[in-house]
Amino acid sequence: MKKKNAGIPKANYYDRLQKQGYIFILPTLLLFSIFLIYPMLDAFRLSLYEWNFTGSPLYIGLRNFIKLFATKRFWSSYSVTLQFTFLSVFLLMFISFWLSLAFTSKLCWFKQLYQSMVFLPVVLPMVAIAVVWKFMFQSTGLLSVVFLDIFGWNIPWLTSTKIAPYTMVLVNVWKFTGYYMVMFIAGLLNIPDVYHEAAKIDGAGFWRRLIHITLPLLKNTLILVFVSCAIFSFGTFALQYVMTGGGPSRSTEVLTLLVYKEAFEYTKFGYSAAISVMFFLTLFIFSIIQLRIFSSQAEV
């Protein structure tokens, strides 16, 4: 029995398969272009205008950016976002890495159960998580009552400008630790056991194997986790919007929340677009650094 494509040259056959593949991805590409690429490009145009949604846009050039750089609120939100990102990245990478080491250890019992428990918050919606934690952090909430009854501490989780930013980091770490833990576990499982067994025979302890074997062979996973964690943390919105609305005294007002308020509360769409452009440029610069790092790793 002859094959269906036996008479077709191999090059033409693969070209036709490639064209058919473009047809299949066309709907997704159209949706991606309409709802992501076009709004992103239009934000650059809108940032040069003053528009309150009711009248016609008024071209003002770079005035929105000049106002932006001279406004303390923007720099405050930028600082809050950087602080939230830095703390989230550090804690997420540290906790998820050590959890992955524990769950890949042969000494860990019921590891699948523990992994499921840690990963469970990842599949839950952020809005639902924020609502539940908000109730727990209130003065009559579970955590507040527990800390007050056991330790005698009356902690203003969401009402103190010094504590509220760290509360946001705490919830964010609780939500995403399982996600990055799975990424680390995948990287650890790709390390051959031969290296560790040979090191044990040579008398290397846990810390020497960790520093000289595990971390160097986990380099690409570490970079991937760092980059994805930084991008997702920098773009946080739902957590602060639901739990604090940016308060108290704008101590948790991240850039994405400022963009939302300027656009939909104060109807300053041009100014809001200028903030979103600065947000995009920050992530773009970070992506360039990421590509540089990955290219240098590939050369090595």
N, C-alpha and C positions, 0 to 999 in steps of 0.2 A: 504493500500500500504506500503510495507516494505522499510525502508531506505536502501540506497546503501551500507553503511558501518555498518549495524546493526550487522552483524555476526563477525566483527573484534574487538578483545579486545581493550579497550581504550588506554592502554599503547602502543601497537603496532601501533595503528592508529596515535598517536601523534609522535611516532618515525619516521613513514613513512612521515608524513608532514614535520618534521624537515629535513629529508634527501632531500626531494623535495625543501625545502627552500635553502639548500646549493647549489643545482643545479642552482637555479635562480640567486644567488649572485655570482656564479663562474665567469662569464664574467667581472663583475665589480672588483672582487677581483684580477683577472689576470691583468687587466689594471692598477689597483692600485699598484700591486707589480712590474710590469715592468717599469712603468713611475715614480714611487715615491720611493718605498722601495729600489729597486735595485740601482738607482742612489745615494740615500742617503748613503747606505752601501758602494758603490764603492768610494764615496768621501773620506771615511776614508782610504781606500787603496791608493788612488791617492795622498793623502796628504803626504805620505811617499816617493814620487817619485818626480824627476825633469823631466818635460816633456813639450815640446813646440809644440806638436801636429804633428810635422813632423818626428822626429826620434823615436827611441824606448825609453820607460821610463827608467830612471836611478834611482835606489834605493839609497836614501840618508838618510833614517831614519828620525830622528826628526829635521833635519836642517831647514826645512820650518817653524816649530813652533818656533825654536830658533830665526830665522830671524824675524819672526812675532812679537815676544815679544820685540825685540830690535828696531822695526821700529816705528818712530813717526807717520807715516801716518796711521797705523792701529789703534793706540790709539786715534788719532784725529777722525777717522771715528767712532770708538766705542763711543767716547764722544759725537759726533754729534748725533748718533743714540739714545743714552740714553737721551739726552736733548730733542730731537724731541719726543721720546716716553713719557717722563714725562709730558711735556707740553700738548701733545695731549690727554693723559689719563685724566689729571686734567680738561682741558677745555671741553672735550667731555662729561665726567660724570657730570660736573657741569651744563652745558647748557642743555643737554638732560634731566637731572632730573627735572630741573625747567620747561622746556617746557612740560614734561609729566604731571607735577602737574597742569599746566595751562590748558592743553587740557582735563584733567579729571575733571576739576572743572565745576560745574553746571552754573557758571557765564560766561563761555566762549561761545561766539556766533560763529557760522560758524566753529566749531572745526574741522569738517571733511575736509573743504576746507583748513584750515591752516595746518592740519596734512599732507595733500597731497602735499602742497607746500614745507614743510620742508623735507618730505620723497623723493621728486622728485630727488635730486642729488644722492641718493643712487643707483638708477637704471641706472644712466648714467655711461658710461665707464670712468675710471680714465684717460686714455690717452686723450680722447676728452675734459674732464674737464681741464686737465693740459694745453692743447693747448689754450683753450679759456682764461683761467686765465693768461697765459703767455702774450697774446696779450693785456689784460686789464692792466697788470702791466708794460708794456713798457712805455717809456717816452711820446709817443703819444697815449697811451691807455686811455680807459675811466676813470679808477680810478685815474691815474696820472693827467689827465686833470681836473677832478672834484676837487681833493685835491688842485691842483695849483690855480684854478680859485676861489674856495670858501674860502679856508683857507690860500692860499699863500704858501703851503708846497710843495716843490719839493722832493718827497720821492723816493729814489733809491731802489725800492722794490726788484729787483733781482740783483743789481750790488753792493750792500753794504754787506760786510761780517758780519756786526752786524744786519742788517735788514732781509736779505734773509732767514736765518733759521726760523725766526718768520713768514715770508711769507708762507713758506712751511706748518707750523703748522696751519695757518689761512685757507688755502685751504683744508687741511686734515679735519679740524673741520667742515668746511662748507659741505664737502662731506658726512661725516659719522654721523653727529648729528641726522639725522632722523632715522637711523638704531637703534641706542641705545635708542632713544626716544621711539620707538615702544616696545622695551624690557622693559623699565621702565613702560610704560602704561600697558603692560600685567601684570606686578607685582602689580601695584597699583589696577587694577581691581580685583585681587584675594584677596584683603584685604576687609573683610566684613564691610559694612557700620555701623553695630551695634556698633563697637568699637568707631568710631568717634561720633556717635549720643549719646552714653553714656557719652563720654568725654565732649561733648557740654553741656549736662544736668548738669554735675558736674562743669561747668564753665571754662573748659580748653580752652584756646585760640588756635590760629593757630599754633604758634611756639611750644607750649607744646604738642599738638597733633602730630606735625611733629617729635619731638624728642623722645617722649615716645610711640608712636603708629606706625607711618608710617615707620620710619627708622628701628626699630627693626623687624617689619614684612616684610620689604623689604630687609633683610640682604642677603638672597641667591641670589636675583636679583642683588644686588650691587656687590657681589663677582663675579658673572658670567659676568657682564658688565665690571668690572675692568680687569678680566683675558683676555677676548676676545679682549678688546680694547688695552691692552698692547701687546698682541701677534701680532695683525694686524699692530699696529703702529711700532713695532720693525722690522717687515718684509717689511716695505715700500720700493718701488723701482721705480715704474712708475712715480710717482709725481716728484721726484728729477731728474730722468733721462730725462724727457721731458722738464721740466721748466728751470733747471739750468745746468744739466749735472754734478752736483757736485760742481759747482762754486758758487760764486767767491772765488778763493783761497781755494777751497775744504771745504768751510764753510758749505756746504749742502751735502757733500759726505758721505752718510750712508754706513753701512757695505755691504748691498746687492749690492749697486752700485760699491763699491770697488771690490767685488768678480767678478762682470761683467767685469770691466776694466782690472783687472789682468789676467782674462782668455781670453777675446776676443779682447782686444786692445794690451796687452803686451805678449800674448800667454804663460803666466806662469800658466799652468793648475794645477801643483802640489801645488804651493804657493796659488793659488786661492782656491783650495780644502781645504787647511789648514785654511784659513779664514772662509770658510763655516762650517768647523768642530767647530770652536770656536763660530760661530753664533748658530749652533745647540746646543752646550753645554749650552750656555746662556739660550736658550729657554727651554732646558731640566731641568735645575736647577729651572727656574721659574715655570715649570709645576709641579715639585716635591713640591714646596712651595704651589702651588694651591691645590694639592691633600691633603697636610697636613691640609690646612685651611678647605677644604670641609669635611674631616674626623672628624676634631674637632667639626665642626658645627653639623655633624650628631650625634656625641656622646652626645652633649648638648641637 
